[in-house]
Amino acid sequence: MAYTVGQVAKVTGVTVRTLHHYDQIGLLSPSGRTLAGYRRYDDADLERLQLVLYYRELGFPLEEITAIISDPAADPAAHLRRQHELLTVRMKRLQEMVTAIEFAMEASKLNIQLTPEERFEVFGDFKPEQYEAEAEQRWGDTDAYRESNRRVARYSKDDWLRNKAENEDWGRRMVAVLASGVPADSPEAMDLAEEHRQLISRWFYECSYEMQTGLADMYLADERFTAYFENIAPGLAAYLNEAIHANAISRA
């Protein structure tokens, strides 16, 4: 069977813009075109796309995926074994950090001295205290938690309002990039992933790429964070996760 680019996008969840990008870089070019020049994908193309998505899920950059699935001499099993080892190490580290260095950030906001009116102006309906015990129990002995507490203890209401404005500005631009349809490993998305890391480092604690990818995985592993990002824009949690990983890989 032959499928239009729109049909492939609908079936796989990959955006039309991303499929066009894959075609432009030679990662996935359709086997045929109509007389009018429209792309037509066959079953073999869909199988190749399935492989592409599989490798992307494992964190392989697009250039390496192209080499793996296009070179007959390439050894996919060796690449997978290597990635399996890397993921195993990462999972072990994540078990030590898992789920809420960000909870620590939020819980530590309790140290600021604000009136009830000021607290609402800064945090709205969010109540950091609901995470305090969980954060301290899990991450109270980490350097990141201690550094975050040390910094925020000095923040005034104006500091928090500045932090809120910076994060909201970053969020608007991240949503705009998502809505534009560019891939998560595009320069635009990766630049915003880097800005996300720098925001954490500037306001709370020195956030390494390893720590940031741990946070990114938390956005998908913890339904509370997934819901937070999905309420901002559908698909944002997974898109941000992929952009953060792509940015970390590109700077390794």
C-alpha positions as CSV (number, residue, x, y, z in Angstrom):
1,M,0.0,0.0,0.0
2,A,1.0,3.6,-0.4
3,Y,0.4,6.3,2.2
4,T,0.4,10.0,2.1
5,V,2.6,12.0,4.5
6,G,-0.6,13.0,6.3
7,Q,-1.6,9.4,6.8
8,V,1.8,8.4,8.1
9,A,1.8,11.3,10.5
10,K,-1.7,10.3,11.8
11,V,-0.8,6.7,12.2
12,T,2.6,7.2,13.9
13,G,2.2,10.4,15.8
14,V,5.2,11.9,14.0
15,T,4.5,15.4,12.7
16,V,4.4,16.2,9.0
17,R,7.2,18.7,9.5
18,T,9.3,16.1,11.1
19,L,8.7,13.6,8.3
20,H,9.8,16.4,5.8
21,H,12.9,17.0,7.9
22,Y,13.7,13.2,7.9
23,D,13.4,13.3,4.1
24,Q,15.6,16.3,3.8
25,I,18.5,14.8,5.8
26,G,18.2,11.4,4.0
27,L,17.0,9.5,7.1
28,L,13.6,8.5,5.7
29,S,12.8,9.3,2.1
30,P,9.5,8.1,0.7
31,S,9.8,5.3,-1.9
32,G,7.6,7.1,-4.4
33,R,5.9,10.3,-5.4
34,T,2.7,11.2,-7.2
35,L,2.7,12.9,-10.6
36,A,2.1,16.1,-8.7
37,G,5.2,15.5,-6.6
38,Y,3.6,14.5,-3.3
39,R,5.3,12.0,-1.1
40,R,4.0,8.4,-1.0
41,Y,5.3,6.0,1.6
42,D,5.1,2.2,1.3
43,D,5.1,-0.5,4.0
44,A,8.9,-0.8,3.8
45,D,9.1,3.0,4.6
46,L,6.9,2.5,7.6
47,E,9.2,-0.3,8.8
48,R,12.2,2.0,8.5
49,L,10.3,4.7,10.3
50,Q,9.6,2.3,13.1
51,L,13.3,1.6,13.5
52,V,14.0,5.3,13.5
53,L,11.5,5.9,16.3
54,Y,12.9,3.0,18.2
55,Y,16.5,4.4,18.1
56,R,15.3,7.9,18.9
57,E,13.5,6.5,22.0
58,L,16.9,5.1,23.1
59,G,18.5,8.5,22.7
60,F,20.5,8.0,19.5
61,P,21.2,11.2,17.5
62,L,19.7,11.3,14.0
63,E,23.1,11.1,12.3
64,E,24.0,7.9,14.1
65,I,20.5,6.4,13.3
66,T,21.1,7.2,9.6
67,A,24.4,5.4,9.7
68,I,23.0,2.3,11.5
69,I,20.0,1.7,9.3
70,S,21.5,2.8,6.0
71,D,24.9,1.0,6.2
72,P,24.7,-2.7,5.4
73,A,28.0,-3.2,7.2
74,A,26.8,-1.5,10.4
75,D,26.1,-3.8,13.4
76,P,22.8,-2.7,15.0
77,A,23.2,-5.2,17.8
78,A,26.5,-3.7,18.9
79,H,25.0,-0.2,19.0
80,L,22.1,-1.5,21.0
81,R,24.3,-3.3,23.5
82,R,26.3,-0.1,24.0
83,Q,23.2,1.9,24.5
84,H,21.8,-0.7,26.9
85,E,24.9,-0.4,29.0
86,L,24.6,3.4,29.0
87,L,21.0,3.3,29.9
88,T,21.6,0.8,32.7
89,V,24.2,3.1,34.3
90,R,21.9,6.0,33.9
91,M,19.0,4.2,35.5
92,K,21.2,3.3,38.5
93,R,22.1,6.9,38.9
94,L,18.5,8.1,38.5
95,Q,17.4,5.8,41.3
96,E,19.6,7.9,43.5
97,M,18.3,11.2,42.3
98,V,14.9,10.1,40.9
99,T,11.8,12.0,40.8
100,A,12.2,15.3,42.5
101,I,15.2,17.3,42.7
102,E,12.6,19.7,41.5
103,F,10.4,18.8,44.4
104,A,13.3,19.9,46.6
105,M,13.3,23.2,44.6
106,E,9.6,23.7,45.2
107,A,9.7,22.6,48.9
108,S,12.6,24.9,49.6
109,K,10.5,27.9,48.7
110,L,9.0,27.5,52.2
111,N,12.0,29.3,53.5
112,I,11.0,32.7,52.1
113,Q,9.3,35.2,54.3
114,L,6.1,36.3,52.5
115,T,2.7,37.4,53.6
116,P,-0.2,35.2,52.5
117,E,-1.1,37.8,49.8
118,E,2.5,37.8,48.5
119,R,2.7,34.0,48.5
120,F,-0.5,33.9,46.4
121,E,0.9,36.5,44.0
122,V,4.1,34.4,43.5
123,F,2.7,30.9,43.6
124,G,-1.0,31.1,43.0
125,D,-2.9,28.0,44.1
126,F,0.3,25.9,44.3
127,K,1.3,24.9,47.9
128,P,5.0,24.0,48.2
129,E,4.5,22.6,51.7
130,Q,2.6,19.6,50.3
131,Y,6.0,18.3,49.0
132,E,8.2,19.4,51.9
133,A,8.3,16.0,53.7
134,E,8.7,14.0,50.6
135,A,11.5,16.2,49.3
136,E,13.5,16.3,52.5
137,Q,13.1,12.5,53.0
138,R,14.4,11.7,49.6
139,W,16.9,14.4,48.8
140,G,17.7,16.3,52.0
141,D,21.2,14.9,52.1
142,T,22.1,15.9,48.6
143,D,24.3,18.9,47.7
144,A,21.7,20.2,45.2
145,Y,19.0,20.3,48.0
146,R,21.3,22.1,50.4
147,E,22.4,24.6,47.7
148,S,18.8,25.3,46.7
149,N,17.8,25.9,50.3
150,R,20.8,28.2,50.9
151,R,20.0,30.3,47.8
152,V,16.2,30.7,48.2
153,A,16.6,31.6,51.9
154,R,17.9,35.0,50.6
155,Y,15.2,35.5,47.9
156,S,12.7,38.3,48.3
157,K,9.2,38.7,46.8
158,D,10.7,40.6,43.8
159,D,13.3,37.8,43.3
160,W,10.5,35.2,43.1
161,L,8.4,37.4,40.7
162,R,11.5,37.7,38.5
163,N,12.0,34.0,38.6
164,K,8.3,33.5,37.7
165,A,8.5,35.9,34.8
166,E,11.6,34.3,33.4
167,N,10.1,30.8,33.5
168,E,6.8,32.0,32.0
169,D,8.7,33.7,29.1
170,W,10.8,30.5,28.6
171,G,7.6,28.4,28.6
172,R,5.9,30.6,26.0
173,R,8.8,30.2,23.6
174,M,9.1,26.5,24.2
175,V,5.4,26.0,23.4
176,A,5.9,28.1,20.3
177,V,8.7,25.9,19.1
178,L,6.6,22.8,19.8
179,A,3.7,24.2,17.9
180,S,5.9,25.1,14.9
181,G,6.5,21.4,14.3
182,V,10.3,21.4,14.3
183,P,11.9,18.2,15.7
184,A,12.9,18.1,19.3
185,D,16.5,17.8,18.3
186,S,16.4,20.9,16.2
187,P,18.6,23.9,17.1
188,E,15.6,25.9,18.2
189,A,14.4,23.2,20.7
190,M,17.9,22.4,21.9
191,D,18.7,26.0,22.6
192,L,15.6,26.2,24.8
193,A,16.6,23.0,26.5
194,E,20.0,24.6,27.3
195,E,18.2,27.7,28.6
196,H,16.1,25.4,30.8
197,R,19.3,24.1,32.4
198,Q,20.8,27.5,32.8
199,L,17.6,28.8,34.6
200,I,17.9,26.0,37.1
201,S,21.6,26.7,37.6
202,R,21.0,30.5,38.0
203,W,18.2,30.2,40.5
204,F,18.6,27.0,42.5
205,Y,21.6,24.8,42.1
206,E,24.4,24.0,39.5
207,C,22.5,21.7,37.1
208,S,24.8,19.4,35.1
209,Y,23.6,17.8,31.9
210,E,23.3,14.5,33.7
211,M,21.1,16.1,36.4
212,Q,19.0,17.8,33.7
213,T,18.4,14.6,31.8
214,G,17.4,13.0,35.1
215,L,14.8,15.8,35.5
216,A,13.7,15.3,31.9
217,D,13.1,11.6,32.6
218,M,11.1,12.5,35.7
219,Y,8.8,14.7,33.6
220,L,7.6,11.4,32.0
221,A,8.0,9.0,34.9
222,D,6.1,11.1,37.5
223,E,2.5,11.7,36.4
224,R,2.3,14.9,38.5
225,F,5.0,16.5,36.4
226,T,3.7,15.0,33.1
227,A,0.2,16.5,33.9
228,Y,1.8,19.9,34.7
229,F,3.5,20.1,31.3
230,E,0.5,18.6,29.4
231,N,-1.7,21.3,30.9
232,I,0.5,23.9,29.3
233,A,0.5,22.2,25.9
234,P,-0.3,18.6,24.8
235,G,2.9,16.7,24.0
236,L,5.1,19.2,25.8
237,A,6.4,16.8,28.4
238,A,7.7,14.3,25.9
239,Y,9.0,17.0,23.5
240,L,10.9,18.7,26.3
241,N,12.3,15.4,27.4
242,E,13.6,14.6,23.9
243,A,15.0,18.1,23.5
244,I,16.9,18.0,26.8
245,H,18.4,14.6,25.9
246,A,19.4,15.7,22.4
247,N,21.0,18.9,23.8
248,A,23.0,16.8,26.3
249,I,24.2,14.4,23.7
250,S,25.2,17.2,21.3
251,R,27.4,18.8,24.1
252,A,29.0,15.6,25.3
